[in-house]
Structures are given as C-alpha cells and as structure tokens.
C-alpha cells in the first residue's frame, strides 16, 4: 500500500469538525489549497546571540520555497539555542547541554501538537544538531536535517583563524606573550560572519555525523554558511523532505547499528569532537540501538585518521568543503573498507552511492587515502580505572603523549581552575582536576575550552594534564580527559580526590587511575558529603533530577517506575 503523505495532518485539516482549526490557519494566510496538501514542519534555531544560527531564517525561507515547489505546505517554527562559544567559562555555559534535550522536546512537542506529516530541522550551533536528531527519532515520521553551515575562517597575516585561536590568545595574553592590541586584533578578525565554529569542532563534527548516519543529504553540510550556493542547497532540501515524505521513509528505517558505527568511524577519521560520544549515545538510546561507550574505542582503534582538520590539524571546515567535502571523507573510508556503504540515507541512495558522487579537487591535501593516513588510528579513546569505572573520553589527534602521572590540583568549579591557570599557579607535571561539573553536578556539564586553551596559551599544553566530569569543546587540544563517570555529584571516585594525590593517565592501556587502593577510595567516599544543589527550582533543577550518567549520553528520562 502506498504511503499517505497526509498521514497525520488530515486530523487537523480535514472534515466538518475541523472548521475552527482551518479558520484560525486561514487568518494567517493559509488557503484551502494549502491545507489540502501535506503539512511539513520547518524547525530552526534562529537567535540573535551568535553567528552559528544567524542565517536560519533566510535558509528557512528557501526551504519553504522548495517545499511549496514540490507540492506540500510548510509551517515554520522556532526553538532555542545556546552558544558554547559565547557562554564559555561562565555560569551561562551550564545551559548548553540542557538545551539539547529542550530542543528535542520542543520539536517533538510542536510536531505532535500540530500533527505535521514530516519535519525538516535547520541546525547550527553544537547542541541544535543532536537535539534536532533526537526530536526526529522520537517522532519517527519522515525527517531530515539541514546544517546551516560553517563560518568562514578569519585571516591575520595570511594565517587562517577560528574562535579556537581567540581562546588560545587569552592564555598567550595571560602569559605576557601578546599585548592588549594584539589580542584585540585577533578577536576582531577570527569570526568574520554567520556560521558555526570553523574547525572540526562539535558543530562540524555533528553535521558530518548526520550525513554519515543518513539523516542529512550528503554534501549539504559542506556548503558554508555564507557560500552563495547555500540558498540553493536549502531550496533543494525543501524538495528532498517532500520526496522523503512521499516515500514514507522514517528515521527508524535508516538508523541501524551499522549506521551508528559509520558515524563513529567518521568522527574518528576526522579527529572530531569528544562531544560526539555523548550525543551519539543519546541518539542511540532514543532509537533503541544497542550502543555503549566502549564501542567508540573499538571503532576508533580500527579507523585511520585521514582528514587534516583543526584543532589537531591545519585546515578548517570551509577548506574541507573546497577539497571535496564530507563526501570525499566518506569515499575514502568506503574505498578502504572502513565504512559500510550499504546503509540507506534520506536521499534514497546508500551512503556508498552518495560517496561515489564526491568531487575531489586536484592537488588537495586536506583528505588523505586510508593507506596514506595521517595516523593509523582515530582520535577517540575510552579510559577506565579506579577514577572512572563507567568510562571517560579523551581525543588523541592533537598530541602524542601516551602517559602522564602527576599531582592532582583539585578545583570544585571551572572558574577556580581558570584563575589558577592564568595566575601561574599551575606548574609543569600537574593534573588539573575540575569536578562537580557533570550532568547533575553542574548541572549541565560545562565545556572547558577556556581552561584548556589557557593551558596551551601559557605554553603548558605538553606538560599539564586535565580531567573533569564535565566536557570539552571540539576545539580543545592537549591531554584532556572528560566525561569522567560516575561524576562527583553522584558519588563517583573523582569526588574522593584530594590535593596532591598522584593521578596517572595511561592511554596505551586505557587506564585512568589514582594511586590509592579501592579501600582508601571507599573510605573517603564514606566520609564524603555531597554539596548542596546549585539550583533547586526551574529548568536546571528539573534537568538535574532527570539526567542520566555521561556514560549513557546524559539523556533526560523519567524513572523506570514512572514509565511502567
């Protein structure tokens, strides 16, 4: 039986009893002809607080044109977004991860409320991408992701800059390496217009994930935010969502275990953000796919690093697009046998068929072949041990150290650690520990780019290690271990650490340990008193009550008793 494109919206628009609904919709410009067609929700995250999503209203207009041209009716709606870059290092950063689940909730809520037949989500800043994907997975109606695109690099003295360079410049300034005028010069040019942060940081990593996993059309994410072709890409995306609807293809038809493995391979091959671990675990939980934190280490270990991208490499996402884009990365991995090319995508083609269409720019040196890889293994490593029984995450692509052992410098919040770094109290060999910044403890699991960039800027990137139950930006460099689970607020072993305890990172053996016996750790935890919650009302309090461990993707969910 053919799929009915008005499979849901007819309950809103059809029949005598729906006359009041039609009357209200006609008051804002919809006609009888419009309401007789399938209704497609156009979600976006435009907000006047960041460059990442600043083009979303313009793209939405083109998406809607494409939807109408293909014979359906678009209905546009907005949800929220929190900029990691703007809020980094402040209390506001706690809102970032919380926003992921709120975005998923709001897309789900609006789509269920208005009974849309399909949804296309225009995404940009970090959490909007997995948040939109989680919403589409929950709805399980035809759905598609369109990435707003990367920001163009800024240039200073012929060198391409991203916001990462501004964060590192803060550390350089604190170390006396640059003056006020030089810092201002970097600040003024690094972010030249609309678009998400320019390296293979979390936004570009997750945009690539959407293409590798099959929820976005291959090649659409490689078109930068200010590229004149972006509007055409948006128009075509509008036509794609109508085609997807007529085929009746849902996320559950696409999101297989193999599709998730493909996505992890893409992250590893490009030196992508550690946040992908958190977000892919969350998406897998929503999709009912059996995926665990150890899978990231397994797949990364067998996948070569083939893309020379910031923060560990030389090039920006815009330069990747010019070299051949995400499709070229996929083609190389399919050719090398590291990607399952049989997995379906929203375009109706397999990812292997999509990869074959990639155009490589002659002479490009951004994407390498798998037999001439930059490194034999990908960037993601999972460490366990007596400090992280449930696991922790580190990215290897930007450094070579495999072992670090040193005294713990323990801080209960990010700001205190930042002050210690910039004031010069952190010394070579130290292990900076930032705790009570996990999903519950924050609440909200702040990123620590400010601290890690300051360490690099101070010239300590190869001499100091950092661990936290919080997160890191995709722009983070150096030996930094995040997502330590269980977190301190949940009574994890990281809560037992004291100043001067010897902490050892052993990447070869996948260990994160403190030089204490299990009995000593348990004795300390028996004497431990959890700190009072920082928020007792409002959205942060609700999030704290519902959020799971980082090892499970930090998803929000009711208790088992409440859902039985």
Protein Blocks (a to p, Z undefined) as FASTA:
>chain_A
ZZdfklmmmmmmgojklmmmmmmmmmnopafklmmpccdddddfddcfbfklmmmmmmmm
mmmmmmmmnopacdddddddddfklmgoiaklmmmmmmmmmmmmmmmmmmmmnopabdcd
ddfbfklmmmmmmmmmmnopacddddebjaddddeehiacdfklmmmmmmmmmnopacfk
lmmmmmmmmpnbgcddfblcfklmmmmmmmmnopacehjlmpcfklmklmmmmmmmmmmm
mmmmmnopafklmmcfklmmmmmmmmmmnopafklmmmmmmmmmmnopacdfklmmmmmm
mpccfbdcdfklmbdfklmmmnnojmlmmmmmmmnopacfkbccfkopafklmmmmpccd
ehiakbccfklcfbfbdfbdcdedjklmnopcddfklpcbfbdcddddddfbfklmmmmm
mnopacghiacddehkafklmgooaafklmmmmmmmnopmmmcccddfbdcdfkbgcjdd
ehiacdfknopaklmpcehiacdddfknopacddddfklmmmmmmmpccdddfbfghjkl
mmmmmpccfklopaacddfklmZZ
